[in-house]
Amino acid sequence: MLTLEPSTPDNVVVGHASGKLTHADYEDFRMRVDEMIYEHGSVRVMLDLSDFHGWDLRSAWDDLKLSLKHAGHFDRCAILGDRRWQEWMIKLAKPFFRVKYFDRNEREAAWRWLMQPVSHTGGGALLDTVGTYVRRHPALTLAIAGGLAALLASRLCSSRS
């Protein structure tokens, strides 16, 4: 379940994710993000992953589509969590987004970081290039992502043996 706080400042979306996210959860989130980008040109997101168990397949696809659609329009994303895999997941996203993981008890620090000014000159070149490539070659991108996921999964499984 993904619940969104009804009132937030300017271009900020604050959500609380728990359990396994579904397509319906992403529809609400997507509409709010679209609205903020339309009104302000960009969005800042804070997500609190409380008892979060991941995504179903369709919502994972929704997440990827949203990220690609609005490449370069996410100013900052602060993720609050308490699990090692959540922090690891955020590290994978760093080349593409200004995202930072915070332990749940660091909410004030996360908020201060989220609200810092962002320079839009030069910093998003990699994100823009990747976003353009993915939009032009979605099938190849999915094949590459699937291969990387399989490689990672095999590495994780072999390290546990």
C-alpha positions in Angstrom: 0.0 0.0 0.0 1.2 3.5 -0.8 -0.4 6.4 1.0 0.3 10.0 0.0 0.2 12.9 2.4 -2.5 15.2 1.2 -0.8 18.5 1.8 2.9 19.1 1.1 4.9 22.2 0.3 5.5 23.3 -3.3 6.7 20.4 -5.5 7.1 17.8 -2.8 5.3 14.4 -2.8 5.5 12.5 0.5 4.5 8.9 0.6 4.4 5.9 3.0 4.9 2.5 1.4 4.1 -0.7 3.2 3.5 -4.3 2.2 3.7 -5.0 -1.5 3.0 -2.1 -3.9 0.4 -2.6 -6.6 -0.6 -1.0 -9.9 -3.4 0.9 -8.1 -0.8 2.4 -5.7 1.3 3.6 -8.6 -1.6 5.2 -10.4 -2.2 7.5 -7.4 1.5 8.2 -7.1 1.9 8.8 -10.9 -1.0 11.3 -10.9 0.5 13.3 -8.1 3.9 13.3 -9.7 2.5 14.3 -13.0 0.5 17.2 -11.3 3.6 18.5 -9.5 5.8 18.4 -12.6 3.0 20.1 -14.6 2.7 22.9 -12.0 6.4 23.3 -11.0 8.5 21.7 -13.7 10.0 19.2 -11.3 9.2 17.2 -8.2 10.9 16.1 -5.0 9.9 12.9 -3.4 10.2 11.5 0.2 9.2 7.9 0.6 9.0 6.1 4.0 9.4 2.4 3.5 7.7 1.1 6.6 7.3 -2.7 6.5 7.9 -2.5 2.7 8.0 -5.8 0.8 8.6 -4.7 -2.7 6.4 -4.5 -5.8 4.2 -6.8 -7.8 5.4 -7.2 -11.4 3.0 -4.6 -12.9 3.8 -1.9 -10.3 7.6 -2.5 -10.9 6.9 -1.9 -14.6 4.9 1.2 -13.6 7.8 2.5 -11.5 10.2 2.0 -14.5 7.8 3.8 -16.9 7.3 6.7 -14.5 11.1 7.1 -14.0 11.7 7.1 -17.7 8.8 9.4 -18.6 10.0 12.0 -16.2 13.8 11.6 -16.5 15.4 14.8 -15.4 12.3 16.1 -13.6 13.0 14.5 -10.2 15.0 17.1 -8.2 15.7 14.8 -5.3 14.3 11.6 -3.8 14.8 10.9 -0.1 14.1 7.3 1.0 13.6 6.4 4.6 14.0 2.8 5.6 15.4 0.3 8.0 16.5 -2.6 5.8 19.9 -3.3 4.2 18.3 -4.3 0.9 16.5 -1.0 0.7 19.8 0.9 1.1 21.4 -1.3 -1.6 18.4 -0.7 -4.0 18.9 3.0 -3.6 22.6 2.8 -4.5 21.6 1.2 -7.8 19.4 4.2 -8.6 22.1 6.8 -7.9 23.5 7.1 -11.4 20.0 8.0 -12.6 18.5 10.1 -9.9 19.5 12.4 -7.1 18.5 9.9 -4.5 19.7 9.3 -0.9 18.9 6.6 1.6 18.3 7.6 5.2 17.6 5.4 8.3 14.1 6.0 9.5 15.3 7.9 12.6 17.0 10.4 10.3 13.8 12.0 9.0 14.8 15.6 9.8 18.2 15.1 8.0 16.3 13.6 5.0 13.9 16.5 4.9 16.8 19.1 5.1 18.6 17.3 2.2 15.4 17.0 0.2 14.8 20.7 0.4 18.3 21.9 -0.6 18.5 23.9 -3.8 19.4 21.8 -6.9 21.5 23.1 -9.8 20.0 22.0 -13.1 23.1 22.8 -15.1 25.2 19.9 -16.3 24.3 17.5 -13.5 21.7 15.5 -15.3 23.6 14.7 -18.5 23.9 11.0 -17.7 20.3 10.8 -16.7 19.2 12.6 -19.9 21.4 10.3 -22.1 20.2 7.1 -20.4 16.5 8.3 -20.6 16.8 9.1 -24.3 18.4 5.7 -25.0 15.8 3.8 -23.0 12.9 5.6 -24.8 14.5 4.8 -28.2 15.4 1.2 -27.4 13.0 -0.2 -24.8 13.2 -3.8 -25.8 17.0 -3.8 -25.7 17.0 -1.9 -22.4 14.7 -4.6 -20.9 17.0 -7.3 -22.2 20.1 -5.7 -20.7 18.3 -5.0 -17.4 17.1 -8.7 -17.3 20.6 -9.9 -18.0 22.0 -7.8 -15.2 19.3 -8.9 -12.8 20.0 -12.6 -13.6 23.7 -12.0 -13.1 23.1 -10.3 -9.8 20.8 -13.0 -8.6 23.2 -15.7 -9.5 26.0 -13.9 -7.7 23.8 -13.5 -4.6 22.8 -17.1 -4.7 26.4 -18.3 -5.1 27.6 -16.1 -2.3 25.1 -17.7 0.1 26.2 -21.2 -0.7 
